[in-house]
Amino acid sequence: MISVDYVRMMARYNAWQNGAIYGVAGGLSDKERRLDRGAFFGSIHATLSHLVWADTIWMSRFWDIDPPPGGIETSANYYSDWDRMAAARADLDAVIRDWAQKVDPNWLTGELTWYSTVSGGMTTRSTALLVAHFFNHQTHHRGQVHAMLTAAGAKTEATDLGFMPADT
């Protein structure tokens, strides 16, 4: 379904896009970032907070990091401070890239079992499917943030994989 090369490419894409989104969003005032713009989590800040929480919970299932506290219902408030969240995002992207460099191709062909608060019980799914979901989920919510930033009058960067800079 997916390969180690795909995982590494998407980890790079994730870090590139998060850097761009945080750079643009950081140019807005805190009030503008927290303004409810009608997205699922409401604001730019809340959506990005949810995304850090969600990426952390998935990485805790994929690799050896601690899961975040709370659940989806509190994830929009996982980080209340912008600067702390931006720093945590950059650190998490480094963790994701490190994990991607070490992913075992055999692990991608297996299954993962975890307790899902969404389903209310133990859940088993294909590891490859879950990794694809992990990256798709990031892109989905960044797309919401991109739309909110555009509506706020901010100028954002390209988001197409084909325009991703070469890794240095």
Rosetta constraint file for C-alpha pairs under 8 A:
AtomPair CA 1 CA 128 HARMONIC 6.51 0.50
AtomPair CA 1 CA 129 HARMONIC 7.82 0.50
AtomPair CA 2 CA 6 HARMONIC 6.20 0.50
AtomPair CA 2 CA 7 HARMONIC 7.57 0.50
AtomPair CA 2 CA 108 HARMONIC 7.55 0.50
AtomPair CA 2 CA 128 HARMONIC 6.13 0.50
AtomPair CA 2 CA 132 HARMONIC 7.65 0.50
AtomPair CA 3 CA 7 HARMONIC 6.49 0.50
AtomPair CA 3 CA 105 HARMONIC 6.85 0.50
AtomPair CA 3 CA 108 HARMONIC 7.51 0.50
AtomPair CA 4 CA 8 HARMONIC 6.25 0.50
AtomPair CA 4 CA 100 HARMONIC 7.42 0.50
AtomPair CA 4 CA 103 HARMONIC 6.55 0.50
AtomPair CA 4 CA 104 HARMONIC 7.43 0.50
AtomPair CA 4 CA 105 HARMONIC 5.97 0.50
AtomPair CA 4 CA 108 HARMONIC 7.99 0.50
AtomPair CA 5 CA 9 HARMONIC 6.07 0.50
AtomPair CA 6 CA 10 HARMONIC 6.08 0.50
AtomPair CA 7 CA 11 HARMONIC 6.10 0.50
AtomPair CA 7 CA 100 HARMONIC 5.84 0.50
AtomPair CA 7 CA 131 HARMONIC 7.74 0.50
AtomPair CA 8 CA 12 HARMONIC 6.29 0.50
AtomPair CA 8 CA 97 HARMONIC 6.93 0.50
AtomPair CA 8 CA 100 HARMONIC 5.08 0.50
AtomPair CA 8 CA 101 HARMONIC 6.39 0.50
AtomPair CA 9 CA 13 HARMONIC 6.17 0.50
AtomPair CA 10 CA 14 HARMONIC 5.89 0.50
AtomPair CA 10 CA 135 HARMONIC 6.70 0.50
AtomPair CA 11 CA 15 HARMONIC 6.32 0.50
AtomPair CA 11 CA 93 HARMONIC 7.58 0.50
AtomPair CA 11 CA 96 HARMONIC 6.21 0.50
AtomPair CA 11 CA 97 HARMONIC 5.30 0.50
AtomPair CA 11 CA 100 HARMONIC 6.53 0.50
AtomPair CA 11 CA 135 HARMONIC 7.91 0.50
AtomPair CA 12 CA 16 HARMONIC 6.14 0.50
AtomPair CA 12 CA 97 HARMONIC 6.69 0.50
AtomPair CA 12 CA 167 HARMONIC 7.77 0.50
AtomPair CA 13 CA 17 HARMONIC 6.02 0.50
AtomPair CA 13 CA 161 HARMONIC 6.99 0.50
AtomPair CA 13 CA 164 HARMONIC 6.83 0.50
AtomPair CA 14 CA 18 HARMONIC 6.00 0.50
AtomPair CA 14 CA 93 HARMONIC 7.31 0.50
AtomPair CA 14 CA 135 HARMONIC 7.53 0.50
AtomPair CA 14 CA 138 HARMONIC 7.39 0.50
AtomPair CA 14 CA 139 HARMONIC 7.83 0.50
AtomPair CA 15 CA 19 HARMONIC 6.06 0.50
AtomPair CA 15 CA 90 HARMONIC 7.63 0.50
AtomPair CA 15 CA 93 HARMONIC 5.44 0.50
AtomPair CA 15 CA 94 HARMONIC 7.73 0.50
AtomPair CA 15 CA 97 HARMONIC 7.95 0.50
AtomPair CA 16 CA 20 HARMONIC 6.38 0.50
AtomPair CA 16 CA 164 HARMONIC 7.39 0.50
AtomPair CA 17 CA 21 HARMONIC 6.06 0.50
AtomPair CA 17 CA 142 HARMONIC 8.00 0.50
AtomPair CA 17 CA 159 HARMONIC 6.87 0.50
AtomPair CA 18 CA 22 HARMONIC 5.90 0.50
AtomPair CA 18 CA 89 HARMONIC 7.74 0.50
AtomPair CA 18 CA 142 HARMONIC 7.84 0.50
AtomPair CA 19 CA 23 HARMONIC 5.94 0.50
AtomPair CA 19 CA 90 HARMONIC 7.60 0.50
AtomPair CA 20 CA 24 HARMONIC 6.30 0.50
AtomPair CA 20 CA 156 HARMONIC 7.31 0.50
AtomPair CA 20 CA 157 HARMONIC 6.55 0.50
AtomPair CA 21 CA 25 HARMONIC 5.96 0.50
AtomPair CA 21 CA 142 HARMONIC 7.61 0.50
AtomPair CA 21 CA 145 HARMONIC 7.71 0.50
AtomPair CA 21 CA 146 HARMONIC 7.16 0.50
AtomPair CA 21 CA 156 HARMONIC 7.24 0.50
AtomPair CA 22 CA 26 HARMONIC 5.64 0.50
AtomPair CA 22 CA 86 HARMONIC 6.79 0.50
AtomPair CA 23 CA 27 HARMONIC 6.78 0.50
AtomPair CA 24 CA 28 HARMONIC 7.32 0.50
AtomPair CA 24 CA 149 HARMONIC 7.77 0.50
AtomPair CA 24 CA 154 HARMONIC 6.85 0.50
AtomPair CA 24 CA 155 HARMONIC 7.22 0.50
AtomPair CA 24 CA 156 HARMONIC 6.50 0.50
AtomPair CA 25 CA 33 HARMONIC 6.93 0.50
AtomPair CA 25 CA 44 HARMONIC 7.79 0.50
AtomPair CA 25 CA 149 HARMONIC 6.99 0.50
AtomPair CA 28 CA 32 HARMONIC 5.94 0.50
AtomPair CA 28 CA 33 HARMONIC 6.35 0.50
AtomPair CA 29 CA 33 HARMONIC 6.33 0.50
AtomPair CA 30 CA 34 HARMONIC 6.16 0.50
AtomPair CA 30 CA 82 HARMONIC 7.72 0.50
AtomPair CA 31 CA 35 HARMONIC 6.09 0.50
AtomPair CA 32 CA 152 HARMONIC 7.87 0.50
AtomPair CA 33 CA 43 HARMONIC 6.35 0.50
AtomPair CA 33 CA 44 HARMONIC 5.14 0.50
AtomPair CA 33 CA 45 HARMONIC 5.32 0.50
AtomPair CA 34 CA 43 HARMONIC 5.15 0.50
AtomPair CA 34 CA 44 HARMONIC 6.23 0.50
AtomPair CA 34 CA 45 HARMONIC 5.48 0.50
AtomPair CA 34 CA 46 HARMONIC 7.11 0.50
AtomPair CA 35 CA 42 HARMONIC 7.50 0.50
AtomPair CA 35 CA 43 HARMONIC 5.41 0.50
AtomPair CA 35 CA 44 HARMONIC 7.50 0.50
AtomPair CA 36 CA 42 HARMONIC 4.57 0.50
AtomPair CA 36 CA 43 HARMONIC 4.58 0.50
AtomPair CA 36 CA 44 HARMONIC 7.97 0.50
AtomPair CA 37 CA 42 HARMONIC 5.56 0.50
AtomPair CA 37 CA 43 HARMONIC 5.54 0.50
AtomPair CA 37 CA 44 HARMONIC 7.86 0.50
AtomPair CA 37 CA 148 HARMONIC 6.70 0.50
AtomPair CA 38 CA 42 HARMONIC 5.14 0.50
AtomPair CA 38 CA 43 HARMONIC 7.31 0.50
AtomPair CA 39 CA 43 HARMONIC 6.60 0.50
AtomPair CA 39 CA 144 HARMONIC 6.81 0.50
AtomPair CA 40 CA 47 HARMONIC 7.78 0.50
AtomPair CA 41 CA 46 HARMONIC 5.79 0.50
AtomPair CA 41 CA 47 HARMONIC 5.27 0.50
AtomPair CA 41 CA 50 HARMONIC 7.80 0.50
AtomPair CA 41 CA 76 HARMONIC 6.51 0.50
AtomPair CA 42 CA 46 HARMONIC 6.53 0.50
AtomPair CA 42 CA 47 HARMONIC 6.99 0.50
AtomPair CA 43 CA 47 HARMONIC 6.04 0.50
AtomPair CA 43 CA 148 HARMONIC 7.89 0.50
AtomPair CA 44 CA 48 HARMONIC 6.18 0.50
AtomPair CA 44 CA 145 HARMONIC 5.60 0.50
AtomPair CA 44 CA 148 HARMONIC 6.70 0.50
AtomPair CA 44 CA 149 HARMONIC 7.65 0.50
AtomPair CA 45 CA 49 HARMONIC 6.06 0.50
AtomPair CA 45 CA 76 HARMONIC 7.85 0.50
AtomPair CA 45 CA 82 HARMONIC 7.54 0.50
AtomPair CA 46 CA 50 HARMONIC 6.15 0.50
AtomPair CA 46 CA 75 HARMONIC 7.95 0.50
AtomPair CA 46 CA 76 HARMONIC 4.38 0.50
AtomPair CA 46 CA 77 HARMONIC 6.39 0.50
AtomPair CA 47 CA 51 HARMONIC 6.26 0.50
AtomPair CA 47 CA 76 HARMONIC 6.14 0.50
AtomPair CA 47 CA 141 HARMONIC 6.82 0.50
AtomPair CA 47 CA 145 HARMONIC 7.05 0.50
AtomPair CA 48 CA 52 HARMONIC 6.31 0.50
AtomPair CA 48 CA 76 HARMONIC 7.60 0.50
AtomPair CA 48 CA 141 HARMONIC 7.72 0.50
AtomPair CA 48 CA 142 HARMONIC 7.78 0.50
AtomPair CA 48 CA 145 HARMONIC 7.64 0.50
AtomPair CA 49 CA 53 HARMONIC 6.28 0.50
AtomPair CA 49 CA 75 HARMONIC 6.42 0.50
AtomPair CA 49 CA 76 HARMONIC 5.11 0.50
AtomPair CA 49 CA 77 HARMONIC 6.35 0.50
AtomPair CA 49 CA 78 HARMONIC 5.68 0.50
AtomPair CA 49 CA 79 HARMONIC 5.61 0.50
AtomPair CA 49 CA 80 HARMONIC 7.98 0.50
AtomPair CA 49 CA 85 HARMONIC 7.10 0.50
AtomPair CA 50 CA 54 HARMONIC 5.99 0.50
AtomPair CA 50 CA 72 HARMONIC 7.46 0.50
AtomPair CA 50 CA 75 HARMONIC 4.55 0.50
AtomPair CA 50 CA 76 HARMONIC 4.52 0.50
AtomPair CA 50 CA 77 HARMONIC 7.35 0.50
AtomPair CA 50 CA 78 HARMONIC 6.81 0.50
AtomPair CA 51 CA 55 HARMONIC 5.94 0.50
AtomPair CA 51 CA 75 HARMONIC 7.96 0.50
AtomPair CA 51 CA 138 HARMONIC 6.68 0.50
AtomPair CA 51 CA 141 HARMONIC 7.07 0.50
AtomPair CA 52 CA 56 HARMONIC 6.07 0.50
AtomPair CA 52 CA 78 HARMONIC 7.98 0.50
AtomPair CA 52 CA 85 HARMONIC 7.89 0.50
AtomPair CA 52 CA 88 HARMONIC 7.79 0.50
AtomPair CA 52 CA 89 HARMONIC 6.29 0.50
AtomPair CA 52 CA 92 HARMONIC 7.81 0.50
AtomPair CA 53 CA 57 HARMONIC 6.26 0.50
AtomPair CA 53 CA 68 HARMONIC 6.37 0.50
AtomPair CA 53 CA 75 HARMONIC 5.77 0.50
AtomPair CA 53 CA 78 HARMONIC 6.41 0.50
AtomPair CA 54 CA 58 HARMONIC 6.25 0.50
AtomPair CA 54 CA 72 HARMONIC 7.75 0.50
AtomPair CA 54 CA 75 HARMONIC 7.56 0.50
AtomPair CA 55 CA 59 HARMONIC 6.04 0.50
AtomPair CA 55 CA 134 HARMONIC 7.22 0.50
AtomPair CA 55 CA 138 HARMONIC 7.75 0.50
AtomPair CA 56 CA 60 HARMONIC 6.07 0.50
AtomPair CA 56 CA 65 HARMONIC 7.94 0.50
AtomPair CA 56 CA 66 HARMONIC 7.89 0.50
AtomPair CA 56 CA 67 HARMONIC 6.20 0.50
AtomPair CA 56 CA 68 HARMONIC 6.32 0.50
AtomPair CA 56 CA 92 HARMONIC 7.46 0.50
AtomPair CA 57 CA 61 HARMONIC 6.56 0.50
AtomPair CA 57 CA 67 HARMONIC 5.06 0.50
AtomPair CA 57 CA 68 HARMONIC 6.05 0.50
AtomPair CA 58 CA 62 HARMONIC 6.21 0.50
AtomPair CA 58 CA 134 HARMONIC 6.97 0.50
AtomPair CA 59 CA 63 HARMONIC 5.50 0.50
AtomPair CA 59 CA 64 HARMONIC 7.63 0.50
AtomPair CA 59 CA 65 HARMONIC 6.70 0.50
AtomPair CA 59 CA 67 HARMONIC 7.87 0.50
AtomPair CA 59 CA 96 HARMONIC 7.46 0.50
AtomPair CA 60 CA 64 HARMONIC 5.95 0.50
AtomPair CA 60 CA 65 HARMONIC 4.82 0.50
AtomPair CA 60 CA 66 HARMONIC 5.57 0.50
AtomPair CA 60 CA 67 HARMONIC 5.11 0.50
AtomPair CA 61 CA 67 HARMONIC 7.96 0.50
AtomPair CA 61 CA 114 HARMONIC 7.44 0.50
AtomPair CA 63 CA 99 HARMONIC 7.18 0.50
AtomPair CA 70 CA 74 HARMONIC 5.98 0.50
AtomPair CA 70 CA 75 HARMONIC 6.99 0.50
AtomPair CA 71 CA 75 HARMONIC 6.06 0.50
AtomPair CA 71 CA 117 HARMONIC 7.63 0.50
AtomPair CA 72 CA 76 HARMONIC 7.73 0.50
AtomPair CA 74 CA 78 HARMONIC 6.56 0.50
AtomPair CA 79 CA 84 HARMONIC 7.29 0.50
AtomPair CA 79 CA 85 HARMONIC 5.66 0.50
AtomPair CA 80 CA 85 HARMONIC 7.61 0.50
AtomPair CA 81 CA 85 HARMONIC 6.17 0.50
AtomPair CA 82 CA 86 HARMONIC 6.07 0.50
AtomPair CA 83 CA 87 HARMONIC 6.19 0.50
AtomPair CA 84 CA 88 HARMONIC 6.06 0.50
AtomPair CA 85 CA 89 HARMONIC 6.01 0.50
AtomPair CA 86 CA 90 HARMONIC 6.36 0.50
AtomPair CA 87 CA 91 HARMONIC 6.24 0.50
AtomPair CA 88 CA 92 HARMONIC 5.98 0.50
AtomPair CA 89 CA 93 HARMONIC 6.08 0.50
AtomPair CA 90 CA 94 HARMONIC 6.39 0.50
AtomPair CA 91 CA 95 HARMONIC 6.41 0.50
AtomPair CA 92 CA 96 HARMONIC 6.15 0.50
AtomPair CA 93 CA 97 HARMONIC 6.16 0.50
AtomPair CA 94 CA 98 HARMONIC 6.11 0.50
AtomPair CA 95 CA 99 HARMONIC 6.07 0.50
AtomPair CA 96 CA 100 HARMONIC 6.06 0.50
AtomPair CA 97 CA 101 HARMONIC 6.32 0.50
AtomPair CA 98 CA 102 HARMONIC 6.61 0.50
AtomPair CA 99 CA 103 HARMONIC 6.09 0.50
AtomPair CA 103 CA 107 HARMONIC 7.27 0.50
AtomPair CA 103 CA 108 HARMONIC 7.86 0.50
AtomPair CA 104 CA 108 HARMONIC 6.86 0.50
AtomPair CA 105 CA 109 HARMONIC 7.01 0.50
AtomPair CA 106 CA 110 HARMONIC 6.91 0.50
AtomPair CA 107 CA 111 HARMONIC 7.97 0.50
AtomPair CA 107 CA 127 HARMONIC 7.20 0.50
AtomPair CA 108 CA 126 HARMONIC 7.99 0.50
AtomPair CA 108 CA 127 HARMONIC 5.41 0.50
AtomPair CA 108 CA 128 HARMONIC 5.03 0.50
AtomPair CA 109 CA 126 HARMONIC 7.30 0.50
AtomPair CA 109 CA 127 HARMONIC 6.55 0.50
AtomPair CA 109 CA 128 HARMONIC 6.43 0.50
AtomPair CA 110 CA 126 HARMONIC 6.09 0.50
AtomPair CA 110 CA 127 HARMONIC 5.60 0.50
AtomPair CA 110 CA 128 HARMONIC 7.58 0.50
AtomPair CA 111 CA 124 HARMONIC 6.50 0.50
AtomPair CA 111 CA 125 HARMONIC 5.48 0.50
AtomPair CA 111 CA 126 HARMONIC 4.36 0.50
AtomPair CA 111 CA 127 HARMONIC 4.80 0.50
AtomPair CA 111 CA 128 HARMONIC 7.99 0.50
AtomPair CA 112 CA 124 HARMONIC 5.45 0.50
AtomPair CA 112 CA 125 HARMONIC 5.64 0.50
AtomPair CA 112 CA 126 HARMONIC 6.31 0.50
AtomPair CA 112 CA 127 HARMONIC 5.54 0.50
AtomPair CA 113 CA 122 HARMONIC 6.67 0.50
AtomPair CA 113 CA 123 HARMONIC 5.41 0.50
AtomPair CA 113 CA 124 HARMONIC 4.21 0.50
AtomPair CA 113 CA 125 HARMONIC 6.71 0.50
AtomPair CA 114 CA 122 HARMONIC 5.52 0.50
AtomPair CA 114 CA 123 HARMONIC 5.52 0.50
AtomPair CA 114 CA 124 HARMONIC 6.66 0.50
AtomPair CA 115 CA 120 HARMONIC 7.41 0.50
AtomPair CA 115 CA 121 HARMONIC 5.43 0.50
AtomPair CA 115 CA 122 HARMONIC 4.32 0.50
AtomPair CA 115 CA 123 HARMONIC 6.06 0.50
AtomPair CA 116 CA 120 HARMONIC 5.66 0.50
AtomPair CA 116 CA 121 HARMONIC 5.51 0.50
AtomPair CA 116 CA 122 HARMONIC 6.00 0.50
AtomPair CA 116 CA 123 HARMONIC 6.21 0.50
AtomPair CA 117 CA 121 HARMONIC 6.72 0.50
AtomPair CA 119 CA 123 HARMONIC 7.62 0.50
AtomPair CA 125 CA 129 HARMONIC 7.12 0.50
AtomPair CA 125 CA 130 HARMONIC 6.98 0.50
AtomPair CA 126 CA 130 HARMONIC 6.36 0.50
AtomPair CA 127 CA 131 HARMONIC 6.17 0.50
AtomPair CA 128 CA 132 HARMONIC 6.17 0.50
AtomPair CA 129 CA 133 HARMONIC 6.11 0.50
AtomPair CA 130 CA 134 HARMONIC 6.03 0.50
AtomPair CA 131 CA 135 HARMONIC 6.50 0.50
AtomPair CA 132 CA 136 HARMONIC 6.05 0.50
AtomPair CA 133 CA 137 HARMONIC 5.78 0.50
AtomPair CA 134 CA 138 HARMONIC 6.54 0.50
AtomPair CA 135 CA 139 HARMONIC 6.39 0.50
AtomPair CA 136 CA 140 HARMONIC 6.06 0.50
AtomPair CA 137 CA 141 HARMONIC 6.36 0.50
AtomPair CA 138 CA 142 HARMONIC 6.05 0.50
AtomPair CA 139 CA 143 HARMONIC 5.97 0.50
AtomPair CA 140 CA 144 HARMONIC 6.64 0.50
AtomPair CA 141 CA 145 HARMONIC 6.33 0.50
AtomPair CA 142 CA 146 HARMONIC 5.93 0.50
AtomPair CA 143 CA 147 HARMONIC 6.21 0.50
AtomPair CA 144 CA 148 HARMONIC 6.28 0.50
AtomPair CA 145 CA 149 HARMONIC 6.03 0.50
AtomPair CA 146 CA 150 HARMONIC 6.12 0.50
AtomPair CA 146 CA 156 HARMONIC 7.20 0.50
AtomPair CA 147 CA 151 HARMONIC 6.13 0.50
AtomPair CA 148 CA 152 HARMONIC 6.17 0.50
AtomPair CA 149 CA 153 HARMONIC 6.48 0.50
AtomPair CA 149 CA 154 HARMONIC 5.33 0.50
AtomPair CA 149 CA 155 HARMONIC 7.55 0.50
AtomPair CA 149 CA 156 HARMONIC 7.48 0.50
AtomPair CA 150 CA 154 HARMONIC 5.24 0.50
AtomPair CA 150 CA 155 HARMONIC 6.50 0.50
AtomPair CA 150 CA 156 HARMONIC 7.14 0.50
AtomPair CA 158 CA 163 HARMONIC 6.93 0.50
AtomPair CA 159 CA 163 HARMONIC 7.35 0.50
AtomPair CA 159 CA 164 HARMONIC 7.87 0.50
AtomPair CA 160 CA 164 HARMONIC 6.97 0.50
